[in-house]
C-alpha cells in the first residue's frame, strides 16, 4: 500500500454525530407533517438503524431518496438549488445542510486524536493521503478541524456533483481519488466507518478496506467488505 483514502465523517472527524442529529431533526419534521396530511401514524427517524442503513456515507440527495423509499415515500427530485422549504429530495437535503452548517459555525467539529496521530504517521512514512467524502462541506470541516494540511487532495460532494460521479456505495469517488494520485486501486487502502463506504471500497478493487467501528457495527462492516475492523485508527500504528 502506497496511499490512504480516508472517509471524513466518523473516520477523521466526529462530525458523524452532527450529521446524524441534523438528519433526525430534518426527517422527523418532514415525517410529522407527512403523516398528519396522509392520516398515518408518525414513526420517527431512528438515529441508529435508519441512519446507518440508509443515510450514512451517502451523498445528501441519495440519503434522502433511500430513506424515504424505505418508508414508501417518493418525492420530486427538484434541483440542487431548491430552497430548504421545498418538499423535494433536494429541498429536504438542503434543509439538513442548513442545520449542519450552523453546527459547524458553532464549533461542533472535533477530531479523533488517534486519527490525527495516524495521519501524521502516514505523512512521515511517505504515504499519499486523500480524503474521500460524500459531504459538500468537507473543505469547511477540514479547515475547522485543523487537519487540511495533512491531506493532499479532496474528493467530496462538490467534486462528485461537478464530475457526475455517483456516490457510495458506488466506488467512483474512491476510484477518482486513486486517479488523482496516479495510482492503481490495488495499491491504495480505504478507511471507512459507513457500510455504504466499505461496500464502495470493496467494489473498487482496492488493496485493503479498513472498517472503523465507532458505533458497534463491526459485523455489518465485515459483511459489507471490510478486511480489517478497528475502533480507532491508532490501533493500526506500531507500538
N, C-alpha and C positions, 0 to 999 in steps of 0.2 A: 504494500500500500504506500502510495506517494502523496495522496491527497485526502483531505477530510471534508465531507459535505455535511454541514450541520443544519438541522432544522433550528428555528429560533425559539418559539414559544414552548416552554416545557423542557427544552434541552439546554439552551444557553441562558435564557431569562425566565423569570417566574410570571411572565405575562399571561400564561395559560389561565391562571386564576382570574385575571382581569377579563379575558375574553369569555370565559365561562360565565362569569357574573353578568356580563353585558348581554350575552346570548339569552340567558334566563329572563332577564328583565324585558328584553325585546320580545321574545316569543310568548311569555306569559301575558304581556299586554295585548299582543295580537290575538292570542287564543281566547282570552276573556271576551273580547269584542266579537270574535268569530262565533264562539259558542252561543253567546246571547242572541245573535242575529239568526242562527240556524236552529235554535232550540235544542242544543246539545249540552251535555254535562261538560264542565270545564275540567280538563286534565292538564295539569301544569307540565312544563318542560322539566325533565329530570336532569339535573346537573351531573349526574353520574352516567347512567346508561345512554340517555339520549345524546349527551354531549360527545361521548367517546365513540358512539356508533355512527352518528350522522353528521357531526359538525367538525370535530377536532381534526386539524391538519388539512382541511379542505379550503379551497378558495371561498370567499364570502358568499357569493351567489350559489355556488354548489352546495354549501352548507344549508342555506335557506331552502333550496329546492329539495334536497334529500330529506331533511327533517319533515317538511310539510307533506311530502309524499308518504312518509311513514304514518301520517295522520289522515291520509286520503284527501289532502287538500292540494289543489292545483291553482296557482295564481298566474296572471300575465307576467311575462318576463320584465317588461318595462325596459329602461335603459340605464346605463351606468350613472347617469347624472340625475336620476329620479330623486325628488326630494324625500326626506325621511317620513313624511306623512302619507306617501303614496302606498296603496295596498298592492304592491307588485313585489316580485322576487328581489329586484334591485332596491326598491324603496325600503323594504324591511332590512335588507343587508346594510343599507346606508344609515338606517336608524340605529342599528347596533354599532356601527362605526363611530357615530357621534358620541356614544357613551364611552367607547374605548379611548378616543382622542381626549375626552375630558379627563379620564383616569390617568392617562399619560402625562397630561399637563399638571395634574395634581401630584405627580411624583410617585405614581404607583409601580413604576418599573424597578424591579430588583433582579439582580443576577444570582446565579447559583455559584458560590465560591469555588466549588470543585470544577465547574465548567471553565471558569476564568483560569484556574490553575492549569487545566488541560490545554486550553487554547495557547497559553504562554509556552507550555512544554512542546506543543506541536510546532509552534513558530520557531522555537530554539532548535528543534530537531530538523528543521528544513522542510517540513511537510507543508503542502499547499492547503489553503483554508478558504472555503466558500460557505456562505450562509444561503440556504435554500428554503424560503418561507412562503406560505400562501398569503401572508399578511401584506396588505398595501401600506401598512405603517412601519414596515421593517426598518427603514432608514431612521425614522424618528426614534424608534425603540433602541436601536444600536447606539445612537448618539446619547440618548438619555441614560443608557446603562453604562456608557463609557468604555465600550469594547469595540467600537467601529475600527480602530486602528489594528486590531488583532486579526482582521479578516481582509482577504484580498479582493473579493468580489461579492456581489449580492444579486441573487435571483429571487425576486419577490412577486407579490401580486401585481404590482405596477408593470414589471418587466413581462410577466406572463400575459397580461392583457395586451400590451403593445405588440408582442410577438405572436399572439394567438396560441399560446401553449396551454393545453389542458392541465388542470390541476390534479393533485394527488387524489386518488390512488394511481393515476396515470404517471409514468416515470419521467415525462418530458421535461419538467423543471430541473430534476436532478441530472438528467442527461445533458441539458444545456449548461449546467454548472460544470460538468466534466469537460464539455466542449470549450468553454471559456478558458480552461486551463490547458487545452490541447492534449488531454489525457483520455485513455481508454477507460470506460467504466470499471473494467476489471481491476484497475489499479487505484480505485477510489473506495473509501469507506463511507457509508451513510450512517448518520446518527439521528435517530427519530424517537419521539415519545408517543406518536399517534399511530393507531392501527392503519389508517389510510396511508400515512407516510412510510411505514415499514413495508406495506404492500407495494408501494411505488419503488422503493429501493430494491426489493426482490424482483419486480417486473423488469427493472432496468438492467439486470445482469451485473450489478455492482459486486466488487470483490468480497465485501463483508457488510452486513447490515446489523447495526448495533441498536437494540431497543433500549430506551431509557425509561424505566418504570417509576414514575413519580406517584402513581395512584393505585398501585396494587393490581395491575393488569398484565403481569409478566406472561401468563399463559396465553392470553389473547395476542400479545405481541409475537410470541413464538409461532402461534398458529398463522399469523399473517406474514411470517417470513423472516423474523429476526434470527440471526445466527447466534447472537450473544445478547443477554439481557442483564443490565446493571441498574442500580438505583441512583447512581451518580457517576459522572464521568471520571471522578477522581479514582474510582476503583480500577480504572484501566492504566493508571500510572504505576511505574515501577516503584517499589518501596525498599 
